[in-house]
Amino acid sequence: MERIEIRQNVDHTLCGYWVTSSHNDLKGTILVCPAMGISAKFYINMSSWIAEQGYAILILDYRGVGLSAPATLKNFSADLNDWVADMEIAAGWLKHQHPQLPCIFLGHSIGGQLFGFINNKDLFSNAVFIATSTGYWFETKNRWKNFLLLKTIMPLSVFIWGFINAKFFKQGDNYPTGAGMQWRKWCMSPSYFGTETFRDTSNFYSFDKKITSIWFTDDPIANAKNVPKLLSFYKQAFTQSIQLIPSQFNLSKIGHTSFLSKRMKDKVWPVIVKHLD
């Protein structure tokens, strides 16, 4: 595993982790796109294990997050359109490394949500979403807690610090104001993407390959109502929804992020690998 620079510009550097396999015979390459407020480093354990099943993996840190963060996020300009552009750059970089191999998309939460906006989706042979859904606050389990986060805490954070100080509120890693407030706008709207103007959602229609959406029954965000809503945007794709119950793995909970834990390597991770091909 190594830290890499995918692209360096005057105003920012796009970075990630390159996780390779000891196998000489690779099955494919994978682009891992994280959730909001979760940097690439948290995907290293899972990605390292998956890589040993025969894959080379690029874990992306979006502009303004983790390895791709500037010295200070205050007044740093990066919104979700920029993150989509980052994903496009990463997809091109990954395909260039092993052009002969199938390239697979693996998106967690907003990473999966943004997939539909990517213009070079045709580079991918298929996509796997994990804990990915639309995110209208009223359709989530902890709806009033989420409403408070969106309505009060996020604007307050921007007012005080000039960015989304998620670490202070124990909501993950910090991220830029533009991306955070744009995502907030989506989460406040029942139509979710319907509020968006930067890219038309008709772009989702162009993907005509397989999308597998894996979600957990105790996830406070992704659920039986909003997971299918996201998949419904993909009119041409072959979509399937895989519901996982913690008890089937002898677990009390998995939630939205615990699938990343090392203890999932003999439980949830094999399920993910099964649906990569």
N, C-alpha and C positions, 0 to 999 in steps of 0.2 A: 504494500500500500504506500502511495506517495502523494504528497500535495502537488498540485499542478496549476499552472496558469493556462487557462483556455484562451483568453484574449486580454491584451493590455491596451487600454485607451488612456487619453490624457486625464480624464476625470474619474476613471475607475478601472479596476482590474477584476476580471471574472475568473474565479478559481473554483477548485473542487478537489475531490480525492479520486485517484485512479487505483482501482483495486483489481489486481490480476490473479489469474489462476496458475497453479503449478502444473495443470494439464497442458500438454502440447496440442491436444485436439480440442479446440474450443467449439462449443455449440453455438455461441452467439455473444453479442454484446448487449449491455443493459444501461439505459440512462435512468438514474434514480433522481426524482424531483421531490424535494421534501415538503412538509406541511408548513403552514404559516407559523413563524416563530420557533422553528426547529432547524438548527443548523446541520450541515452535512455530517459532522463528526458523530452525531447520534445514530447514523445509519451504517457506521463502519462495521460493527460486529455482525449485523445481519448480512451486509454486502460481502464481507470476507467469507462467511459460511456459504453463501450462494455462489460466490466465485469458485469455490472448491468443487462445485458441482459441474464446472465446465464453462464459466462465463468470465468475461472481462467487463468491469463495471465502472462507470463514471458517476460519482455522486456530486451533484451540482449544489453550490452555494449561490443563491440568487444575489443580484446586485444589492449591496448594503447589508448582507447577512453573513455571519461566520467569516470564512476566509476571504470573502468578497466585500467585507465591510471596510469603510474608510476609517481614518483615525478618529473621527467624530461623525456621528449621524446627524447632528444638528444642522439643519438646512441642506442636508444631502438629498438630491433629487432622484427619486426612483419610484415608479408606480408599477402596477401590474402589467401594463403594456411593456415596460422595460423588462420585467421578469419573463414575459412570453418571448421577447427578443433574445434574452439570455438562454432560454430553453432551445430556441432555434439554432443559436450559435453552438450550444453544447451538442445538439443532435448532429449537426454537420461535422463537428470535430470528432465525435464518436464514430460516425460512419467512415470517416477518413482513416481511422486507425486500422479497421478490419473491413474494408469495403465488400469483401466476398461473403461475410457472415451476416445472418439475420440480426437486425437491431431491434431490441425490445424496449418498450417504454414501461417504467414502473413509477407510478405517481401516488403519493400519500396526501390525502385531504386536498388542499388547494393545488398541490402539484398535479393531481388528477383532474381537478376542475379546469385548470388552464390548458390542458392538453388540446382541447377542441379548438383553441384559438391559434395554435401553431400552424404556420403556413407550410412547413415541410414535414407534415405528418406522414407523407408517403414514404419517408425514409424508414419508418417502423413497420415491422412485419405483423406486430400485434401489440396490444396494450394491456397492462394489468393495473387496476386501481385498488388501493387499500384504504378503507375508512374514508371513502370519497362520496360526497353527495352534494346536493344544493345545501345552502346553509342558512336559510331564513330562520331567524332567531325563535319564532313562535313554534316551529316544528322540531325544535331540539328538546332534549330531556330537561336540562336545567335552564329553561327558557328565561326566567326572570333574572337569574344570575348573568346569563349571556346578554340580556337586554341592558342590564346595569353596566356591563363591560363596554358594550357598543355605544350606549347613549351618554355615559358619564366618564368612565375611566379612560377610554381612548382619547377623547377630545381634551380631557384634563392633562393627560400625559404630553400631548402635543403642545399645549399651552405652557406647561412647566419646563419641559426638556427640549422640545423641538423635534421629537421623534417618538415612536411607540416604545416606551421603556418597559417592555414586557418582563424583564428580569426583576424589576422593582416590585411588580404586582404578582410575581411568581406564575407568569403565564408563558414561560419559555424564553427564547432569545430575543433581543431587541431587533427592530426592523424599521425601515424608513416610513416617514409620515405618509408619503404618496401612496405606497402600496397598502398600508394599514387603513387609511381612510377610504380608499377605493373599495377594499374588501368590506369595510364597515357598511358602505352604501349598499353593497350587494346583500349583506346579511339583514339589513333593515327592510328589504323589499320582498314581498311574497313571490314576485316573479323572478327574483335573483338576477340572472343574466339579463333579464328584460330591461334593466336599468342601464345597461352598458352601451356606450357609444363608440369606444375606441376601436373595437373590431366587431363585425357582424357575427352573430351566432350561427348564421347560415354556413359559416366556415366549418362547423361541426359536421355538416352533411357529407363532406367530401371523403371522410374516412370510411372505407367499406370493408375493413378487416375485423378481426376478432377483438373484442374488449371484454375482459373478465373483471368483475367488480367484487372484491372480497371485503366483507364487513362483519362486525361483531355485534351480537345481540345486546351487549351491555354498553355499547358505545353511546356516550351522551350526546353526540352530534349526528353521526350517520345512522340511519334507521330504515325500517321497512317502508316508510313513506317517502323519504327524500333521496334514498339511493336510486330507486327507479326513475325519479324525476330527472336526475342528471343523465342517466342512460338514455332517456327519451329524446335528448337533443341529437343523438347519433342515429339519424334516419336510415343510413345505408349500412351501418356496421352490424355484425353479428354480436349481440351482447348477451352476457350471462351474469347472473348475480349469485354469488356464493355466500350463504349465511353461515357463520361459525358461532357456535355456542361455547362459552368458556368451559362448561361442565364436561363437554365431550373430550376435553384435554385434561380433565381433572384439575381445572383451574377455577378459582373463585371469581376472577375478573381479568379482562383484557383491555376493555375500554377503547380509547382513541389512539393511544400511543404505546401501550405495553407490549405489543407484538415485536417491538424493537429490542426487547430485553434478551440477554443471552439465554435465559431459561426457556426461550421459545424455540430453540434450535431443533429440538426433537418433537416439537408440537406444531406450532403454526408455520414455521419456515418451510418445512417440507410441502405443505399445502400450497404455499406461494410458488415454489419451484415447479410443482406439478402443473401449474397453469401458465408457466412461462412460454411453453412451446405451442 
